Structure formats: C-alpha cells, structure tokens
Amino acid sequence: MALEQGNTIIKTPTYMFVSCAKEDGIRVNIFSATYRTGFTNLRKVRLPPAAQLTTTFTLMDTSEEQVFLFLENKGLETPLGSVYISDANGRSFSLSLDNVIKGNAVDFERVTSLDGTFIANKYTPNMVTKMAKNARKGAIDDWVDEE
C-alpha cells in the first residue's frame, strides 16, 4: 500500500508505523499495521484531540502487545511531549503520561526486573523538591514535595 507524503517508517517484529505530513507540512498523521496482516493493512491511528498537534513521534516500547508512543505535541519550542499507550492492534491510543521530557532522547526506561513497569521523567511546573542533607553524615534525610 502506498501512502502519499510518507516520510518515516518504523518497523518492529510486531508493528509497523508510517508518518505522513499533513497539508501544513509541519504536523503528521500516523498509520499502523501489524504482523497479523503481513504489515499490509496500514490504517490511520486514533489519537485523543490533544495528540493531533504532533510534529513527530518516537516508538518507545512494543514488547507487551501494546505500543508506547511518544508524541511531540506541545509545540516546536518545548522539550515536552506525551506518552500514549495503544490497544493490541496499535491503532487506538490513550494518554498514559503527560509532560514527559525529551532532550536528545525521551526519558522513558523499561524496568527489566518488573514486567510492564517503566520509568519516565515528567515535568511538573508547580512542584518544588527540596533535599535536606545531614551535614554530619552527608546523607539525604528526607524529601519534601511542595505544590
């Protein structure tokens, strides 16, 4: 199947994703297919309204018969985006974690000793974290989170 204006293809053993530029040349539509169809049945993924602003995507994990997808949907001037999780077909996505930080890479890591567990670095603008150090021992006594 040919997709006009396709500009990125990502394939794993289970899923294939293709992004195509929208008419504005900035945002993209994302299409997916699975190995069950021989990767031939590319269909547009269903994303929540906030995800429609995406300019690019990063496939984070596909190992649990679902897809974790990072979308840069906060605008071109910010290092923040959102992680979405899919159904087993990789077609319907819902928000999993908002305001995830992306520098050179997305701060999203799989915990190998705990199936289905991931760690992500999330930005929370109103959170101030303080560490009180024990001057004698140089150890951290406690963490205090204030909003």
Secondary structure as GFF3:
##gff-version 3
##sequence-region A 1 147
A	DSSP	beta_strand	6	11	.	.	.	ID=ss1
A	DSSP	beta_strand	15	21	.	.	.	ID=ss2
A	DSSP	beta_strand	28	34	.	.	.	ID=ss3
A	DSSP	three_ten_helix	35	37	.	.	.	ID=ss4
A	DSSP	beta_strand	43	44	.	.	.	ID=ss5
A	DSSP	three_ten_helix	49	53	.	.	.	ID=ss6
A	DSSP	beta_strand	57	61	.	.	.	ID=ss7
A	DSSP	beta_strand	68	71	.	.	.	ID=ss8
A	DSSP	beta_strand	80	86	.	.	.	ID=ss9
A	DSSP	beta_strand	93	101	.	.	.	ID=ss10
A	DSSP	beta_strand	108	110	.	.	.	ID=ss11
A	DSSP	beta_strand	118	120	.	.	.	ID=ss12
A	DSSP	beta_strand	128	133	.	.	.	ID=ss13
A	DSSP	beta_strand	140	146	.	.	.	ID=ss14
###
